[in-house]
């Protein structure tokens, strides 16, 4: 059994716009964060992922002085894949920072800020993950009138994700089975009746 879900470029653009402005923590002490503005570009790159571009602003300490910094443009690629984590199938969005365009900053400051933003994005990886085994699994006890008592179970067994210029398609494979008590499934677990010699 298979289930496919399709997200178009317009679906993804609306989703990202609803998430912005988005604040990403860069460092706890001193507290630093970058505020990402609404996207100016959302596009699907075939066989690669979702590319997003926008502007951002934050404050950076230079020689102990808080300096407001404006990013004219940032660009990142979110690459989707299906992986197994702790025995569960998950959809992972791997973020990669592709470009940063600063306004009037020395090159050495650019590099430090870029590294801090990369580190901040890396911390978001756990949030950019969907455990579809947990979400899509289903189990239900069958009617008591059926003997032996059984339970129907439907669980994801894997999946694939495909990116085209117009859509992202996630296909999930399912495995269905009926679970019965082990003692009724496996005759080897049944105890043999005592022999006559043992009862004398």
N, C-alpha and C positions, 0 to 999 in steps of 0.2 A: 504494500500500500504506500502511496506517495501523496504528499501535499505540497503544492507550490504557492508561494506568496510573491507578488510582484510589486515593487515600488518604482514609480516613474521618477524622472528627474524633477517634475513639478511637485510630486509628493515630498521628495527629499528637501527641495528648496523651501517649501512651506514649513516643514518640520524644523529645519535649521533656523529659519527666520523667527519661529516661535521660541527658540531657545536663547536668542540674543536680545539684549547684551548678555554676554556670558563671562563670568569672572573665573580665572584660573589662578590658584594659589601657586606662587613661585617659591616662597621661603617664609617660614614662620617667624624667625627672628633675625634681623628686623623684618616685620611683616611686609611682604611684597606680593603683589598680584597684578595680573594684566587683565584689562577689561576689553573683551572682543566686541566690536560693533556688529551691526547687521551685515550679512554678506553682500558683496558687490558682484560676486560670481559663484554660481554653483553649477558644476558640470560633471558628467560621467565620462570617465576615461575607459574605453573598452579594455577588458582583461586586466585592469589596474585598480580602479576604485573611484571614489567620490572626491573631486577636487573642489576646495572652497577657498575663496579669497575675500578679504575684507580689511577694515582698518582697526586700529586698537590704540589705547592710551594707558599709561601707568606712570608711577613715580619711581625714580631710581636714585640711589645715594651715590654721589660723586664727591670724594674727599669730605664726607660727612655732611654734605649739603643735598637736600632733597631736590631733585631736578625732574620736572614733568617731561615725559617722553611721549612723542606721538609716532605711531607707526603708520606711515602713509598707506602701506599695504603689507599684509601677511598672506601667505598661501600655504595650505596644508593638503595632504592627500590621505584619505581614510581608505585603507585597503581591507576589504572584507574577506574572511576565510572561515571555514568550519574546522574546529579543533576539538580534542577531547581533554577535559580538565577534571581531575578527580573522578574519573569514571563517567562523566556526563558530557554530552555533545553540546557545544556552545558556538554561537556566532561571534566572531571576534572582529573588531574594527581596529586595525593597527594604524596609529597616526604617525605621519612623517611630515616634518616641517620642510617645505620646499623653498620658501623665499621670505625675506624680511626686508622692508624698505624703510629706513629710519629718516627722520628729519633732522639735519644739522647735528650729527653726533660724530665724535672722533672714532676712528676705526677700532681702536682697542676697547672702547666702551661698547661698540656694536657687537663685538665678539663675546664679551661677557654677558650682555643681555641675551644674545642669541642662545648661549649655552644655558642660561637660567630658564629661558622659555622652553628649550628642548627638555630640560629636566622636569619642568612643570607639566609638560604634555605627557611625559613618560609616566608620571604619577596618576594620570587619568586612565591608564590602560584598563584597570580593573572595572572602571565604570563603563567603558566602551565594549561591553560584553553582554550577550544575552544567553542565558542557560535555557535552551529550548527543550532540553530533556525534562527539566523540572516543570516548565510551563505547559508542555503539550502531553505529558504522560497522563494516562487515565487507567484507573482500576475500579472494578465494581463487582460486588458479590452477586453471583447468580441466584435465582430464586431457590428458596429452601426446599421446594418440591422436587428439585433435581437431586439425584443421589449418584455419586457422593457429592458433598458440598464442594463447590468450585468457585473460582474467581476469574473474571475476564480481565485481561491486562493488555493495554496498548501503549507501547513505548517507542520513542525515536531510536532508530538503529544507525543513524548517520545522516549525512546531507551534503549538498553541494551548493555553491553560490556562483552565479555568473553575472558579470557586469558587461553591458553593452552601452552604446552611445545614448540609449533612450531609457534603460531600465536596469534595475537590480533584481535578479530572480533567485530566490532561495527555495530549494527543493529538499524536503525532509522525507527520508525513508522511515517507515514504521514497521514494527514487528508486533503481531498480535498472537496471543496465546491464552490458553485456559489453564490455570494452575489448580492442581488438586492436592489433597494432603499426601505427603510423601509416603506414608505407610500404605496408602491405597494404590499409589503409582508403582512402587517398587516391591515386588513380591519377596525380594531377598530380605526385606526388613521385617517380614512377618515372623513371629515366633512359632516354631514347630511345636505341636502338642507333645506333652511328656510321654515317654515310652511306658509300656506296661511294667517293665522291670523296675523303673524308677518309682512306680507308685506302690510297689509291694512293700 
